Amino acid sequence: MVYLILFFIVAGGMVFFAKRLTHSGDNLGKSLGMESSWVGVVLLASITSLPELVTGITSTNLGNQTMAIANIFGSNTFNLFIIFILDVIILRKFVFIKNIDRKEGLKLSLLTLFLSSIFILGSFFKEVQLLGQSPFILFIFGGYIFFMKSQGSNEEEKKKIDYTKVMKPLKIFLIDSIGVVILGYVLSQTADKLAVTPIMGIVLGQSIIGGFLLAVSTSLPELIVSTEAVKKGDFQMAMGNILGSNLFNLATLMVVEFLSKGSLYNYLGGFNFSVVGAAILIQGIFSISLYYKKEKLSFLLLGGYLLSLVTSI
């Protein structure tokens, strides 16, 4: 019961800082001349995904690479489920797809789908290594870096930035970011304890509720930031945060691989295949729905997410 109370207290603090982060990130992006979608992809996604990175590093250092992999792809699945929450619970109407840049969304989603599939492909070539690392995970990391560099501002745009006006919003953004990262780490650790601590005779980690709670703990920053973005009508920022976070999570596989003793694929079991498969499935659902402009895609995402929970038990 103590861990449950602590979970909600820390979650409350996370909501506070994540709300601030939406506004401070927006202000910083404007001072840097960034579009809303790239504020989400570059600034907000990297910060809101740091709890997953820290959790992955912690799990790997404890020798639990299986949990690190599950955390990365489980978070990717939940991040897309956020769209269901936005459409059905927050806004109560199907408007997410209508209000985002379809071309930009497809580019981000298909890249994530492609890199996730590359990860699965690498499991069939465990013995292949390059500089002690799997070339497939190196490819995923390289793909992320190449994509982010290709989206950078050109030199003419950089010259227009007045850096004297950047310092104040940057300081506020950094303070909010530190708050999100620290509370995100504490929240994930608390959720981990909750998963193995019986509450009224029920071990949450062995139930759908437990899986949902663990996913929320590391994805709460994305949920709050995206919710705040759509409330103020900035769907591009929400899209960039959700899809950018999924890309960033895939890039963190390189960190987990580097810290692991031996190839990360040595720790890939049946449970992980289910989690990774669910992430690919729900990313595919989103891509198809976005391509065909299916307004009620949210219910498809709900089905995909519930399937991922059931197969992960």
C-alpha positions in Angstrom: 0.0 0.0 0.0 2.9 2.3 0.7 4.2 1.9 -2.8 0.8 2.6 -4.3 0.5 5.9 -2.3 4.0 6.9 -3.4 3.2 6.1 -7.0 0.3 8.5 -7.0 2.2 11.2 -5.2 5.1 11.0 -7.7 2.7 10.8 -10.6 1.1 14.1 -9.4 4.5 15.7 -9.4 5.1 14.3 -12.9 1.9 15.8 -14.1 3.0 19.2 -12.8 6.4 19.2 -14.5 5.1 17.6 -17.7 2.5 20.3 -18.1 5.2 23.0 -17.6 7.4 21.2 -20.1 4.8 21.5 -22.9 4.8 25.3 -22.5 8.5 25.8 -21.9 9.4 23.5 -24.8 7.0 25.5 -27.0 8.6 28.8 -26.0 12.1 27.4 -26.5 11.2 26.0 -29.9 9.8 29.4 -31.0 12.9 31.2 -29.9 14.9 28.7 -32.0 12.6 29.1 -34.9 11.4 25.5 -34.8 8.1 24.2 -36.1 5.7 22.7 -33.6 6.1 19.1 -34.9 9.9 19.4 -34.5 9.6 20.8 -31.1 7.8 17.6 -30.3 10.3 15.3 -32.2 13.6 17.0 -31.1 13.0 18.7 -27.8 10.0 17.1 -26.0 10.5 13.5 -27.3 14.1 13.3 -26.1 13.2 14.6 -22.7 10.0 12.6 -22.2 11.8 9.4 -23.3 14.6 9.8 -20.8 12.8 7.8 -18.1 12.8 4.8 -20.5 16.5 5.3 -21.2 17.3 5.5 -17.5 15.1 2.4 -16.7 16.8 0.6 -19.6 20.3 1.4 -18.3 19.3 0.4 -14.7 17.8 -2.9 -15.8 20.8 -3.7 -18.0 23.3 -3.0 -15.2 21.3 -5.4 -13.0 21.6 -8.0 -15.7 17.9 -7.8 -16.7 18.2 -7.1 -20.4 14.9 -8.8 -21.0 13.2 -6.1 -18.9 15.1 -3.4 -20.8 13.9 -4.6 -24.2 10.3 -5.0 -22.9 10.4 -1.5 -21.5 11.5 0.1 -24.8 9.0 -1.7 -27.0 6.2 -1.7 -24.4 6.6 2.1 -24.1 6.3 2.4 -27.9 3.1 0.4 -27.8 1.6 2.6 -25.1 2.7 5.8 -26.8 0.5 5.0 -29.7 -2.3 4.0 -27.4 -2.1 7.7 -26.2 -3.8 8.7 -29.4 -6.9 6.6 -28.3 -6.8 8.4 -25.0 -6.6 11.8 -26.7 -9.4 11.1 -29.2 -11.9 9.2 -27.0 -11.2 10.4 -23.5 -9.7 13.9 -23.7 -11.3 15.4 -26.8 -14.3 12.9 -27.1 -14.2 13.1 -30.9 -12.1 11.6 -33.6 -9.9 14.6 -34.7 -6.3 13.6 -34.2 -5.7 12.4 -37.8 -7.6 15.3 -39.2 -5.3 17.8 -37.5 -1.8 16.5 -38.2 0.5 16.7 -41.2 -0.2 13.3 -42.8 3.0 13.3 -44.8 5.2 14.1 -41.8 3.3 11.6 -39.7 3.7 8.8 -42.2 7.4 9.5 -42.6 8.0 9.2 -38.8 5.7 6.2 -38.4 7.1 4.2 -41.3 10.7 4.9 -40.2 9.8 3.6 -36.7 8.1 0.5 -38.3 11.1 -0.2 -40.5 13.7 0.1 -37.7 11.5 -2.1 -35.4 11.4 -4.7 -38.1 15.2 -4.5 -38.5 15.5 -5.3 -34.8 13.4 -8.5 -35.3 15.5 -9.4 -38.4 18.7 -9.2 -36.3 17.4 -12.0 -34.0 18.0 -14.4 -36.9 21.7 -13.4 -37.2 22.8 -13.4 -33.5 26.3 -14.5 -34.3 27.0 -11.6 -36.7 28.9 -8.8 -34.9 30.7 -5.6 -35.9 33.2 -4.1 -33.4 31.6 -6.3 -30.7 28.1 -5.0 -31.5 25.2 -6.3 -33.6 25.3 -4.5 -37.0 21.5 -4.5 -36.9 21.3 -2.4 -33.7 24.1 -0.2 -35.1 22.0 0.3 -38.2 19.0 1.3 -36.0 21.0 3.8 -34.1 22.6 5.1 -37.4 19.2 5.4 -39.0 17.9 7.5 -36.1 21.0 9.8 -36.2 20.8 10.2 -40.0 17.1 11.1 -39.8 17.6 13.7 -37.1 20.5 15.3 -38.9 18.5 15.5 -42.1 15.8 17.5 -40.3 18.2 20.1 -39.0 17.9 23.8 -39.9 20.0 25.1 -42.8 22.7 27.7 -42.2 20.5 30.6 -43.3 17.9 29.7 -40.7 20.6 29.3 -38.0 21.8 32.9 -38.6 18.4 34.3 -37.9 18.4 33.0 -34.3 18.8 35.6 -31.6 20.6 33.6 -28.9 20.2 36.3 -26.3 16.5 35.6 -26.4 17.1 31.8 -26.1 18.8 31.7 -22.6 15.7 32.4 -20.5 13.4 29.8 -22.1 16.3 27.4 -22.2 16.8 27.7 -18.4 13.1 27.1 -17.7 13.0 24.2 -20.2 16.1 22.6 -18.5 14.5 22.9 -15.0 11.3 21.3 -16.2 13.2 18.6 -18.0 15.2 17.7 -14.9 12.0 17.5 -12.9 10.4 15.1 -15.5 13.5 12.9 -15.7 14.0 12.6 -11.9 10.3 11.9 -11.2 10.1 9.6 -14.2 12.9 7.5 -12.8 11.3 7.4 -9.3 7.9 6.6 -10.8 9.3 3.7 -12.9 11.1 2.2 -9.9 8.0 2.6 -7.7 5.9 0.8 -10.4 8.5 -1.9 -10.6 8.1 -2.5 -6.8 4.3 -2.4 -7.2 4.5 -5.1 -9.8 6.0 -7.6 -7.4 4.3 -6.5 -4.1 1.0 -8.2 -3.3 -1.9 -5.7 -2.8 -4.9 -7.3 -1.2 -3.5 -10.7 -2.2 -3.0 -9.7 -5.9 0.4 -9.4 -7.5 -0.2 -6.7 -10.1 2.8 -7.7 -12.3 0.9 -10.9 -13.1 -2.2 -9.1 -14.4 -3.3 -6.8 -17.2 -3.5 -4.0 -14.6 0.1 -4.5 -13.7 1.2 -4.3 -17.4 -0.8 -1.1 -17.9 0.7 0.4 -14.7 4.2 -0.3 -15.7 3.7 1.1 -19.2 2.1 4.3 -17.8 5.0 4.8 -15.3 7.5 5.5 -18.1 5.1 6.9 -20.6 3.3 9.3 -18.3 5.4 12.3 -19.6 4.4 11.6 -23.2 0.8 11.3 -22.1 0.7 14.6 -20.2 2.7 16.5 -22.8 0.5 15.3 -25.7 -2.6 16.0 -23.7 -1.6 19.6 -23.0 -0.6 20.1 -26.6 -3.9 19.0 -28.1 -5.8 21.0 -25.4 -4.2 24.1 -26.8 -4.8 22.9 -30.4 -1.2 22.0 -31.2 -1.7 18.6 -32.7 1.6 18.8 -34.6 3.5 19.0 -31.3 1.5 16.0 -29.9 2.3 14.0 -33.0 6.0 14.9 -32.9 6.2 14.0 -29.2 4.5 10.6 -29.6 6.2 9.5 -32.8 9.5 11.1 -31.9 9.5 9.3 -28.5 9.1 6.0 -30.3 12.1 6.7 -32.5 14.2 7.9 -29.6 13.3 4.7 -27.7 14.6 2.6 -30.6 17.9 4.5 -30.5 18.4 3.6 -26.8 18.8 0.0 -27.9 22.3 1.0 -28.8 23.0 2.0 -25.2 21.5 -1.3 -23.8 23.6 -3.2 -26.4 26.8 -1.4 -25.4 26.2 -2.1 -21.7 25.3 -5.7 -22.2 27.8 -8.5 -21.7 27.5 -10.0 -25.2 24.9 -9.5 -27.8 21.6 -8.1 -26.7 20.0 -10.8 -28.9 21.2 -13.4 -26.4 18.5 -12.1 -24.0 15.7 -12.1 -26.5 13.1 -14.7 -25.5 9.5 -15.5 -26.2 8.2 -12.8 -23.9 10.2 -10.2 -25.8 9.1 -11.4 -29.2 5.5 -10.9 -28.0 6.2 -7.3 -26.8 8.2 -6.4 -29.9 5.6 -8.0 -32.2 2.8 -6.0 -30.5 4.8 -2.7 -31.0 5.3 -3.5 -34.7 1.6 -4.4 -35.0 0.3 -1.2 -33.4 2.8 0.9 -35.4 1.5 -0.8 -38.6 -2.1 -0.1 -37.6 -1.3 3.6 -37.1 0.6 3.8 -40.4 -2.2 2.2 -42.4 -4.9 4.3 -40.7 -3.0 7.4 -41.3 -2.4 6.6 -45.0 -6.1 5.9 -45.6 -7.2 8.7 -43.3 -9.3 6.5 -41.1 -10.7 8.8 -38.5 -11.7 6.1 -36.1 -8.2 4.6 -35.9 -8.3 5.1 -32.2 -10.4 1.9 -31.7 -8.0 -0.1 -33.7 -5.2 1.2 -31.5 -7.2 0.2 -28.4 -7.6 -3.3 -29.8 -3.9 -3.6 -30.6 -2.9 -2.4 -27.2 -5.2 -4.8 -25.3 -3.8 -7.6 -27.5 -0.3 -6.6 -26.5 -1.2 -6.7 -22.8 -2.9 -10.1 -23.1 0.1 -11.7 -25.0 2.6 -10.2 -22.5 1.1 -11.8 -19.4 
